[in-house]
Amino acid sequence: MVWNLTTGGTPPAAVARLNAEIGKNLRDPKVEERLAAQTFEVKGGSPAELARLMHADAATNAAIVAQAKIKAE
């Protein structure tokens, strides 16, 4: 599976601002506490880092599906 991780035409400045604001909120102690209570791992980063993570996860999951011989019905 290949993820389409384009910004959909969103201007780079807007992507950067959204990333900065989301990152700031993820570092808020109250947000961190609430997410940790739900077993989320808070991990901020750049849009490029997210793309790499999603591609790696997709490859791992594809391998698991192939090894388990899972088929869509």
Secondary structure, 3 states (H helix, E strand, C coil): CCCCCCCCCCCHHHHHHHHHHHHHHHCCHHHHHHHHHCCCCCCCCCHHHHHHHHHHHHHHHHHHHHHHCCCCC
